[in-house]
Amino acid sequence: MKWKMSAILILSAFAAGGAQDAIVPGDNLVLDGIPTVPASLAEDVGRYTEFRSASFSGWHPVRREMLISTRFGDVNQVHLVKFP
């Protein structure tokens, strides 16, 4: 599973270079015996690298409420959850 995530991250990083027929790595990376990766593959796996998460931050000391933290875009946010 780790290698799949690594492959997705690498492909999406190469895809950030722009629209091309194939992904071309930087000059500092030497590829020997590795096939060409089509740019369409990087676009297809890109949706799996975009996800949202929420993490538990703490309980209210008296009421049955909790705080969770999320990140939307470039902004960290804290949300008060009063019920499921």
Salt bridges, closest charged atoms under 4 A:
GLU65 OE2 - ARG63 NE 3.37
ASP74 OD1 - ARG71 NH2 3.94
